[in-house]
């Protein structure tokens, strides 16, 4: 595993990669566990420290993720409604 400081830097770097891919903390913990064999508790601990050091960034990041999720849900609902209306028209034609 090497020295702990370099291991923490590696986890930090991998968390930054997760953020680039717009992952939640939980998604990041799962990905690093699966693909980098990093225990979720380690990822969670480093993530929490990063949140403490970069409070404003993580607040904005969380809000952006929530806004994106809401927008995606709204889009899915619109598509479902259009499909439903389309199939009703097709059955009445």
C-alpha positions in Angstrom: 0.0 0.0 0.0 3.0 2.4 0.4 3.0 5.2 2.9 -0.3 6.5 4.1 0.2 10.1 2.8 0.6 8.9 -0.8 -2.3 6.6 -0.4 -4.5 9.5 0.8 -3.3 11.6 -2.1 -4.3 8.7 -4.5 -7.8 8.5 -2.9 -8.1 12.3 -3.1 -7.1 12.2 -6.8 -9.6 9.4 -7.5 -12.4 11.3 -5.7 -11.6 14.3 -8.0 -12.1 11.9 -11.0 -15.4 10.8 -9.6 -16.5 14.5 -9.2 -15.5 15.1 -12.9 -18.0 12.3 -13.7 -20.6 14.0 -11.5 -20.8 11.1 -9.1 -22.3 11.3 -5.6 -20.3 10.3 -2.6 -22.0 6.9 -2.5 -21.4 6.3 -6.2 -17.8 7.2 -5.7 -17.4 4.9 -2.7 -18.9 2.1 -4.8 -16.7 2.8 -7.8 -13.5 3.0 -5.9 -14.3 -0.1 -3.9 -15.0 -2.1 -7.1 -12.3 -0.7 -9.4 -9.5 0.4 -7.1 -10.0 -1.9 -4.2 -10.3 1.1 -1.8 -12.5 0.5 1.2 -15.6 2.6 1.3 -14.8 3.9 4.8 -11.5 5.3 3.4 -13.2 7.0 0.5 -15.9 8.4 2.8 -13.4 9.8 5.3 -11.3 11.5 2.6 -14.5 12.9 0.9 -15.6 14.3 4.3 -12.3 16.0 4.8 -12.5 17.5 1.3 -16.0 18.7 2.1 -14.6 20.5 5.2 -11.8 22.1 3.3 -13.9 23.1 0.3 -17.3 23.8 1.8 -18.6 26.2 -0.8 -17.5 24.0 -3.7 -19.3 20.9 -2.3 -22.4 22.9 -1.5 -22.5 24.1 -5.1 -21.7 20.6 -6.4 -24.5 19.1 -4.4 -27.0 21.7 -5.6 -25.9 21.2 -9.2 -26.4 17.5 -8.9 -29.8 17.9 -7.3 -30.8 20.4 -10.0 -29.7 18.1 -12.7 -31.6 15.2 -11.2 -34.7 17.3 -11.0 -34.3 18.4 -14.6 -33.8 14.8 -15.8 -36.9 13.7 -13.9 -38.9 16.5 -15.4 -37.7 15.5 -18.9 -38.6 11.8 -18.3 -42.1 12.8 -17.2 -42.6 15.0 -20.3 -41.4 12.1 -22.5 -43.7 9.7 -20.8 -46.6 12.1 -21.2 -45.9 12.6 -24.9 -45.7 8.8 -25.4 -48.9 8.3 -23.5 -50.7 10.9 -25.5 -49.3 9.6 -28.8 -50.4 6.0 -28.0 -53.9 7.3 -27.1 -54.1 9.1 -30.5 -52.9 6.0 -32.3 -55.6 3.8 -30.7 -58.3 6.3 -31.5 -57.3 6.7 -35.2 
